[in-house]
């Protein structure tokens, strides 16, 4: 696995990239994501405290590591092109090539029949993640993407743990809970969708049997109307 070397992204260069590109996301602390004029993305990570783990092992470097490890495990994801540190102490950034496709959220909003037909494949993908030890802490409909060749992949991959063993039951359950985080949007998915998803999951995972009843209970909960 190649370790990227961090280079300084000067204030002038950062300002030029932001002006030439399109700001996609910002918060009260400043710009977070910029679509550059060549189609790549600039993502900025701002350290929140003077003394924090992010200053010892930056979020940007973690993003790079996760991308490389996912690619090694044959999980479609973004391709990091460069790693940077900013003039402001502790702030870091990456420039990456995005993964092409549509998020689950976009499919639910515009192409629900297509997503429904792929429910079993989505279950298979989740089983593959779990059996490969991938615990994606930000797993939800906006961060799982369907590529043009009908493979599922992951984006916004900063917050992730990859274990050298298959995930335990309780961690698998947390993944399903996160997938249903926005229950209001999930209500468009009917019982047949979830049944096909869990069937795809069970057929693929070599470790799902002991978790099946708990996972099905979690899915039943996700189908209840939000309060």
Backbone torsions as a table, in degrees:
resi	resn	phi	psi	omega
1	UNK	NA	122.8	-177.1
2	UNK	-77.4	129.9	178.4
3	UNK	-94.6	120.2	179.8
4	UNK	-74.6	142.4	175.9
5	UNK	-92.3	131.7	-179.8
6	UNK	-78.6	132.4	176.7
7	UNK	-118.7	154.7	-178.0
8	UNK	-70.8	129.4	170.4
9	UNK	-104.0	103.2	-173.7
10	UNK	-66.6	161.2	178.5
11	UNK	-59.4	-41.1	-179.7
12	UNK	-64.3	-43.7	-179.7
13	UNK	-67.5	-39.4	178.1
14	UNK	-62.5	-44.4	179.4
15	UNK	-62.8	-40.8	179.6
16	UNK	-63.8	-43.3	179.2
17	UNK	-62.2	-40.7	-180.0
18	UNK	-68.0	-37.6	-179.8
19	UNK	-72.1	-37.2	-178.4
20	UNK	-78.7	-25.4	-177.9
21	UNK	-98.4	-165.7	-179.9
22	UNK	-118.1	122.4	178.5
23	UNK	-72.3	120.2	-177.6
24	UNK	-96.3	-34.4	-176.1
25	UNK	-148.7	138.4	174.2
26	UNK	-147.7	160.4	174.1
27	UNK	-136.5	-166.6	-176.0
28	UNK	-65.0	-16.6	-178.8
29	UNK	-94.2	-9.5	178.3
30	UNK	133.0	-166.1	-178.1
31	UNK	-70.8	138.4	-180.0
32	UNK	-113.3	-42.9	-176.6
33	UNK	-136.7	134.5	178.7
34	UNK	-129.7	131.4	170.7
35	UNK	-86.6	117.4	-176.6
36	UNK	-78.0	164.9	-174.6
37	UNK	-68.5	-14.8	177.4
38	UNK	-95.7	5.1	178.7
39	UNK	96.3	-14.1	175.9
40	UNK	-74.6	170.3	179.2
41	UNK	-120.5	142.8	170.7
42	UNK	-106.7	123.8	178.7
43	UNK	-119.3	127.1	-175.8
44	UNK	-108.2	133.1	177.8
45	UNK	-114.7	122.0	-177.8
46	UNK	-107.4	121.6	177.5
47	UNK	-67.5	133.1	-173.7
48	UNK	-87.0	-24.8	-176.4
49	UNK	-133.0	154.5	177.9
50	UNK	-63.4	-38.3	179.9
51	UNK	-113.0	103.0	-179.9
52	UNK	-154.4	160.1	178.6
53	UNK	-61.7	-27.6	-178.4
54	UNK	-64.7	-21.9	178.2
55	UNK	-82.4	-23.0	178.3
56	UNK	-87.2	-40.8	177.8
57	UNK	-138.4	98.9	-166.2
58	UNK	-67.2	156.7	175.3
59	UNK	-61.6	-34.4	179.0
60	UNK	-64.9	-42.8	178.7
61	UNK	-67.1	-36.4	176.9
62	UNK	-64.2	-39.8	176.8
63	UNK	-59.0	-46.1	178.4
64	UNK	-60.8	-47.4	-178.7
65	UNK	-61.1	-43.8	-179.7
66	UNK	-63.2	-41.2	178.9
67	UNK	-61.2	-44.9	-179.2
68	UNK	-65.6	-40.8	-178.9
69	UNK	-69.5	-38.1	176.7
70	UNK	-63.1	-42.5	178.5
71	UNK	-63.0	-39.5	176.9
72	UNK	-61.6	-34.0	-179.8
73	UNK	-88.3	7.6	177.9
74	UNK	63.4	39.5	173.6
75	UNK	-107.6	118.3	-180.0
76	UNK	-57.9	134.6	179.2
77	UNK	-160.9	-173.8	-179.9
78	UNK	-70.7	161.8	176.8
79	UNK	-115.6	114.1	-178.7
80	UNK	-77.1	130.1	-180.0
81	UNK	-100.1	-34.2	-179.5
82	UNK	-157.0	152.5	-179.3
83	UNK	-118.4	137.3	-174.0
84	UNK	-138.6	154.5	165.4
85	UNK	-116.2	146.2	-177.7
86	UNK	-96.5	166.1	179.7
87	UNK	-61.1	-39.2	177.5
88	UNK	-66.3	128.7	-172.9
89	UNK	-58.3	129.4	175.4
90	UNK	88.5	-14.7	-178.8
91	UNK	-84.4	138.4	-176.7
92	UNK	-135.3	171.1	-177.9
93	UNK	-157.6	159.3	171.6
94	UNK	-132.2	151.4	168.2
95	UNK	-114.7	127.6	-175.2
96	UNK	-140.2	154.9	173.5
97	UNK	-86.8	125.0	-175.8
98	UNK	-71.3	161.7	172.9
99	UNK	-87.1	127.9	-177.0
100	UNK	-80.6	138.1	175.9
101	UNK	149.9	-164.0	-179.4
102	UNK	-121.8	139.7	177.2
103	UNK	-75.0	161.6	174.8
104	UNK	-56.9	-37.7	179.7
105	UNK	-61.4	-44.6	178.9
106	UNK	-63.8	-39.3	178.6
107	UNK	-66.8	-40.0	178.2
108	UNK	-62.4	-34.6	-177.0
109	UNK	-81.8	-33.2	-171.2
110	UNK	-120.9	-26.3	-175.5
111	UNK	-138.1	55.0	-176.0
112	UNK	-59.3	-42.9	178.9
113	UNK	-59.0	-36.6	178.7
114	UNK	-65.8	-43.6	179.1
115	UNK	-65.0	-40.8	179.6
116	UNK	-59.2	-40.8	179.5
117	UNK	-66.3	-20.7	-177.9
118	UNK	-102.1	13.4	-177.2
119	UNK	-59.0	-43.3	179.2
120	UNK	-62.9	-39.4	178.6
121	UNK	-66.4	-35.0	177.0
122	UNK	-66.5	-40.9	175.8
123	UNK	-61.1	-40.4	177.4
124	UNK	-62.1	-41.4	179.7
125	UNK	-63.7	-44.6	178.8
126	UNK	-61.8	-40.8	177.7
127	UNK	-62.9	-39.0	178.9
128	UNK	-63.1	-44.1	176.9
129	UNK	-57.9	-49.6	-174.7
130	UNK	-66.8	-40.9	-179.5
131	UNK	-70.5	-23.9	177.0
132	UNK	-89.1	4.5	175.7
133	UNK	82.2	17.8	-175.8
134	UNK	-92.4	113.3	175.5
135	UNK	-108.2	101.0	-177.3
136	UNK	-91.5	104.4	-174.1
137	UNK	-68.6	-18.4	-179.8
138	UNK	-107.9	32.1	-179.4
139	UNK	-71.7	109.6	171.8
140	UNK	-156.8	179.6	-170.0
141	UNK	-65.3	-18.0	178.9
142	UNK	-88.1	-10.0	-175.1
143	UNK	-116.8	1.9	172.7
144	UNK	-108.8	129.3	-170.0
145	UNK	-126.0	141.8	174.9
146	UNK	-100.0	120.1	-177.2
147	UNK	-81.3	165.6	179.6
148	UNK	-59.2	-23.8	177.7
149	UNK	-95.7	23.1	174.4
150	UNK	61.4	35.8	170.2
151	UNK	-109.2	145.6	175.4
152	UNK	-88.9	145.7	179.1
153	UNK	-143.9	178.5	-175.9
154	UNK	-121.9	140.8	174.1
155	UNK	-129.0	171.6	-177.8
156	UNK	52.7	61.2	-163.3
157	UNK	-99.4	21.0	-177.7
158	UNK	-63.1	-41.8	-170.0
159	UNK	-99.4	90.8	-172.2
160	UNK	-154.8	144.3	171.5
161	UNK	-122.9	131.0	178.5
162	UNK	-117.5	113.0	-178.3
163	UNK	-92.0	156.1	177.0
164	UNK	-83.7	16.2	179.2
165	UNK	-143.7	161.0	177.0
166	UNK	-61.2	149.9	-178.5
167	UNK	-66.2	146.0	174.4
168	UNK	-75.2	165.8	-176.8
169	UNK	-55.6	-48.1	-174.5
170	UNK	-64.5	-31.6	178.7
171	UNK	-73.7	-37.8	175.2
172	UNK	-60.7	-42.5	179.1
173	UNK	-61.9	-39.9	178.4
174	UNK	-63.0	-34.3	177.1
175	UNK	-63.5	-45.8	178.9
176	UNK	-65.1	-35.8	177.5
177	UNK	-64.1	-41.7	179.5
178	UNK	-67.6	-36.9	179.3
179	UNK	-59.2	-33.7	179.4
180	UNK	-97.3	23.9	-175.6
181	UNK	-55.7	-43.9	-178.9
182	UNK	-98.5	81.8	-170.4
183	UNK	-65.4	-28.2	179.9
184	UNK	-60.4	-42.2	179.8
185	UNK	-76.5	-24.4	-178.7
186	UNK	-73.6	-14.4	-175.4
187	UNK	-67.3	-13.8	177.2
188	UNK	-75.8	-13.1	-179.1
189	UNK	-91.8	119.6	-174.0
190	UNK	-87.6	179.8	-177.0
191	UNK	-61.8	-34.8	179.8
192	UNK	-63.5	-37.0	177.7
193	UNK	-61.3	-50.3	-177.0
194	UNK	-67.0	-34.6	177.9
195	UNK	-64.0	-44.4	178.4
196	UNK	-64.9	-38.0	179.5
197	UNK	-63.0	-47.4	-177.2
198	UNK	-69.1	-31.6	176.3
199	UNK	-65.3	-43.6	176.7
200	UNK	-62.2	-37.8	179.1
201	UNK	-64.8	-47.9	-177.2
202	UNK	-65.2	-39.8	-177.9
203	UNK	-67.0	-27.4	-174.5
204	UNK	-92.6	-41.6	-172.8
205	UNK	-80.2	131.2	174.9
206	UNK	-83.0	-0.3	-174.9
207	UNK	-127.5	12.2	-172.1
208	UNK	-83.6	-22.3	-170.7
209	UNK	-55.7	-45.4	-176.7
210	UNK	-70.8	-13.2	-177.9
211	UNK	-104.3	-7.0	-167.2
212	UNK	-55.9	-49.6	-176.1
213	UNK	-63.3	-39.4	179.4
214	UNK	-67.1	-40.5	179.1
215	UNK	-65.4	-42.6	179.7
216	UNK	-64.3	-36.8	176.7
217	UNK	-64.4	-39.3	177.7
218	UNK	-65.0	-40.4	178.9
219	UNK	-66.6	-40.1	176.1
220	UNK	-58.2	-40.1	178.7
221	UNK	-64.2	-41.8	-178.5
222	UNK	-63.8	-26.2	-179.1
223	UNK	-82.6	-10.8	178.4
224	UNK	-71.2	144.4	179.0
225	UNK	-58.9	135.1	177.9
226	UNK	-62.7	144.4	-179.8
227	UNK	-91.6	NA	NA
